[in-house]
Amino acid sequence: RTLLQSVVNSKARPLKDWFPKGSENAKHLIAALLQFNPHKRLTAVQALRHPFVKQFISPKDETASERAIRPDINDNMKLTVRQYRSLINSWISDKYPPS
């Protein structure tokens, strides 16, 4: 079974139920990042420009990659968070060794 096939189908709950005290900007950001369709989902650059995130960053200190970064990780494998982190860290270390 793929990761997507193992997701339990349940009725969606509004974000206001999950985060009753959350700001509208925060809830909008979460909803935009959780879009199932990747073409509707915010990119990293769009997320960094979102009003909720803008308050925490300094645009002059942020850089964006000129190209897409796609780690060679099989998304159909069910892994723990620790295992995903380890794979991503290994991929980064192999691809961009310290100089």
N, C-alpha and C positions, 0 to 999 in steps of 0.2 A: 504493500500500500504506500502511496505517496503521501507526503506531508499534507497536501491539500485534501486528499481523500480521508485523512484521519481527523479532520476538523469536524467538531460536533456542530450540526445544523441547529441553531437556536434562534429565537426571535430577538431581533435587535432591540436594545434599550437606548433611549436618548442619552446623549452625553450629559445633559443636565441632571439625569438621575445618578450618573456615576460621579459627577463633579458638581454638586449643587452650589458650592461656594466659589467655583472657578469663574474667572472672568470670561466674557464673551470672546475676547481675542484668544485666550488659551483654548477654549473649546473649539473655536474655528480652526486653529492650528492643528489640534489633535484630529479633528474630522478630516482635514485636508491631507494629513500624513497617513491616515488609515484608509484612504480610498483603495478599494480592491483593484480597480483598473489602473495600471501604472501610468497610462496616458493622462489620467485625471489627477493623479497623485502629485503633490509638490515635489520639485527637485530640491536638492540640498541648497542650491543658490536661492531658490524661491523661499525655502524655509528660513534661511538666514535673513531674508529681507522682510519676513512677516512681522507685523507690528508687535506681536508678543515677544519675539526673539530679539528684535532690534534694540530693545531696552537693555539687553545684556551683553551686546557685542560692540566692537569698534570696527566699522567697515574697513578702515585703512589697514587694520591688522589681519584681515581675512583675505585669503586667496582662494581662487577656484581653479580646478584643473581644466586644462584646455581640452581634455579628452575624457571619455567615460572610463571609470575604473570598475572593472568587473573581476572580483576575485574568483578563481577557479574552484568554486565550492558547489557540490551537488546539492541543490535545494530539495531534492526528493529524499534525502537521508534524514532520518529523525535523530537529531543530536541534542545534547543538553546545551544550555547556555555556555557552560565552561568549555565544552568541546568546540562550539562555534567560535568562541573567543580565541581559543588556542589555534584553530585553523586560520583564522583571519590574521592573528599576530604572526604566525609562521609565514603566511603568504606575504605580508608586509616586509618581514625581515629578509626573506629570500629576494623579493623584488626590489627593495630599497635598502640595501645594507648600509650601516653607518659608515660615514666617510672618515 
